[in-house]
Amino acid sequence: MDNLSGLLKVRVKRGLDLAVRDINDSDPYVVIKMGDHLWQKLKTRVVNNDINPVWDEELTLAVEDPNLPIKLTVYDSDLFSMDDPMGDVEFDLKSFLEAMKMPRLERHPNGTLLKRIQPSRTNSLAEESCIIWKDNKVLQDLSFRLRHVESGEVEIQLSWEHLPGSKGF
């Protein structure tokens, strides 16, 4: 617990226009990994026969080093063979953490826009990402265009939970 900076909550919302890996569709699930620790590898449930799945699941990563990148990979679940990769994206928490360090956040009205991040070749964003102050939390909505695949996007939302006695970031 002494090494932890806090908990990163990743709400995996949905996938859009994911690649077909079976005959007419796919059975996708998402794996999120931070660093090389196997215990930091979390996954959503499988949504059968759907290239536009809705997961709406919250996965929680215990963050020791907030500078480590996070890798999100979509797979197609297969019963009789290895699961097929359906694309991935790697992202960092730099902008999110900068927004969290802003002074006197609690004085901002609910719904205040703290920062906008525009899509670029280096960040894999499919559209503008907004970091907002809502319900006494910093939230970031992200829509990523998956790499290493012919099509697909994944939408997630980030939030942070401080732990008593944590080292912070």
C-alpha positions as CSV (number, residue, x, y, z in Angstrom):
1,M,0.0,0.0,0.0
2,D,2.9,2.3,0.7
3,N,4.0,2.2,-3.0
4,L,0.6,3.0,-4.4
5,S,-0.3,6.4,-5.9
6,G,-4.0,5.6,-5.9
7,L,-6.6,3.6,-7.9
8,L,-7.4,4.3,-11.5
9,K,-10.9,3.4,-12.4
10,V,-11.4,2.6,-16.1
11,R,-15.0,2.3,-17.2
12,V,-15.0,0.4,-20.4
13,K,-18.1,1.7,-22.1
14,R,-18.5,0.2,-25.5
15,G,-16.9,-0.8,-28.8
16,L,-17.8,0.6,-32.2
17,D,-17.4,-1.1,-35.6
18,L,-15.0,-3.7,-34.3
19,A,-13.4,-6.1,-36.7
20,V,-15.2,-9.4,-37.7
21,R,-13.1,-12.4,-36.5
22,D,-15.7,-15.2,-36.8
23,I,-17.9,-15.8,-39.8
24,N,-20.2,-12.8,-39.5
25,D,-19.3,-11.2,-36.2
26,S,-17.1,-11.4,-33.2
27,D,-17.2,-12.3,-29.5
28,P,-15.2,-9.3,-28.1
29,Y,-13.7,-8.6,-24.7
30,V,-11.2,-6.0,-23.5
31,V,-8.0,-6.5,-21.6
32,I,-6.4,-3.6,-19.8
33,K,-2.8,-3.8,-18.6
34,M,-0.5,-1.3,-16.8
35,G,3.2,-2.0,-16.8
36,D,4.5,-5.6,-16.9
37,H,2.8,-6.9,-13.7
38,L,0.5,-9.8,-14.4
39,W,-1.7,-8.9,-11.4
40,Q,-2.3,-5.6,-13.3
41,K,-4.1,-7.3,-16.2
42,L,-7.9,-7.0,-16.0
43,K,-10.6,-8.0,-18.5
44,T,-14.2,-7.3,-19.2
45,R,-16.8,-10.0,-19.9
46,V,-17.3,-11.4,-23.4
47,V,-20.1,-10.0,-25.4
48,N,-21.2,-12.7,-27.9
49,N,-22.0,-12.1,-31.5
50,D,-21.6,-8.3,-31.5
51,I,-19.2,-5.9,-33.3
52,N,-20.8,-3.0,-31.4
53,P,-20.6,-4.3,-27.9
54,V,-21.7,-2.5,-24.7
55,W,-19.7,-3.6,-21.7
56,D,-20.2,-0.7,-19.3
57,E,-17.8,-2.3,-16.8
58,E,-15.5,-0.6,-14.3
59,L,-12.0,-2.1,-14.0
60,T,-9.7,-0.8,-11.2
61,L,-5.9,-0.6,-11.6
62,A,-3.8,-0.2,-8.5
63,V,-1.3,2.5,-9.7
64,E,2.3,2.4,-8.4
65,D,3.9,4.4,-11.2
66,P,1.4,6.8,-12.9
67,N,4.0,7.4,-15.6
68,L,3.6,3.9,-17.0
69,P,1.5,3.6,-20.2
70,I,-1.7,1.7,-20.2
71,K,-2.4,-0.8,-22.9
72,L,-5.9,-1.7,-23.9
73,T,-6.4,-4.7,-26.2
74,V,-9.6,-6.1,-27.7
75,Y,-9.8,-9.8,-28.3
76,D,-12.3,-12.2,-30.0
77,S,-13.1,-15.1,-27.7
78,D,-12.8,-18.5,-29.3
79,L,-13.8,-21.8,-27.8
80,F,-11.5,-24.2,-29.8
81,S,-8.5,-22.0,-30.6
82,M,-6.5,-19.1,-29.3
83,D,-8.4,-15.8,-28.9
84,D,-7.9,-13.5,-31.9
85,P,-6.6,-10.0,-31.4
86,M,-9.0,-7.3,-32.6
87,G,-6.7,-4.2,-32.1
88,D,-5.1,-2.3,-29.3
89,V,-4.2,1.2,-28.1
90,E,-1.6,2.5,-25.7
91,F,-2.1,5.7,-23.7
92,D,-0.7,7.6,-20.8
93,L,-2.2,9.5,-17.9
94,K,-0.2,12.7,-18.3
95,S,-3.1,15.1,-19.2
96,F,-5.5,13.4,-16.7
97,L,-2.9,13.8,-13.9
98,E,-2.2,17.4,-14.8
99,A,-5.9,18.2,-14.5
100,M,-6.0,16.4,-11.1
101,K,-3.2,18.6,-9.8
102,M,-5.1,21.9,-10.6
103,P,-5.5,24.0,-7.4
104,R,-8.8,24.2,-5.6
105,L,-10.7,21.8,-7.8
106,E,-13.4,21.6,-5.2
107,R,-14.4,25.2,-5.9
108,H,-15.3,24.5,-9.5
109,P,-19.0,24.2,-10.4
110,N,-20.2,20.7,-11.2
111,G,-19.5,19.9,-14.9
112,T,-16.6,22.4,-15.4
113,L,-14.4,21.6,-18.4
114,L,-10.8,21.4,-17.2
115,K,-9.0,20.5,-20.3
116,R,-9.6,19.4,-24.0
117,I,-7.3,17.1,-25.9
118,Q,-7.4,17.1,-29.6
119,P,-6.9,13.9,-31.7
120,S,-3.5,13.6,-33.2
121,R,-1.3,10.9,-34.9
122,T,0.4,10.3,-31.6
123,N,-2.6,9.8,-29.3
124,S,-4.9,7.4,-31.2
125,L,-8.0,9.5,-30.2
126,A,-10.9,9.1,-32.5
127,E,-12.4,12.4,-31.3
128,E,-11.7,15.2,-28.9
129,S,-11.3,14.1,-25.3
130,C,-12.6,16.3,-22.4
131,I,-11.5,16.2,-18.8
132,I,-14.2,17.5,-16.5
133,W,-14.9,18.1,-12.8
134,K,-18.1,16.3,-12.0
135,D,-19.5,15.0,-8.6
136,N,-16.3,16.0,-6.9
137,K,-14.2,13.9,-9.2
138,V,-12.0,14.5,-12.3
139,L,-13.3,12.4,-15.2
140,Q,-11.9,11.9,-18.7
141,D,-13.9,10.5,-21.5
142,L,-11.8,8.9,-24.3
143,S,-12.7,7.4,-27.6
144,F,-9.8,5.5,-29.1
145,R,-9.2,4.3,-32.7
146,L,-7.7,0.8,-32.4
147,R,-4.3,0.1,-34.0
148,H,-3.2,-3.0,-35.8
149,V,-6.6,-3.8,-37.2
150,E,-8.8,-2.8,-40.1
151,S,-11.5,-1.1,-38.0
152,G,-12.8,-0.4,-34.5
153,E,-13.0,2.1,-31.7
154,V,-13.4,1.7,-27.9
155,E,-14.9,4.3,-25.6
156,I,-13.7,4.5,-22.0
157,Q,-13.9,6.9,-19.0
158,L,-11.2,7.4,-16.4
159,S,-11.6,8.5,-12.8
160,W,-9.2,8.4,-9.8
161,E,-9.6,7.3,-6.2
162,H,-7.1,8.5,-3.6
163,L,-6.1,6.0,-1.0
164,P,-5.5,7.0,2.6
165,G,-1.8,6.9,3.3
166,S,-0.9,6.6,-0.4
167,K,2.2,8.4,-1.8
168,G,0.2,10.5,-4.3
169,F,1.6,11.3,-7.7
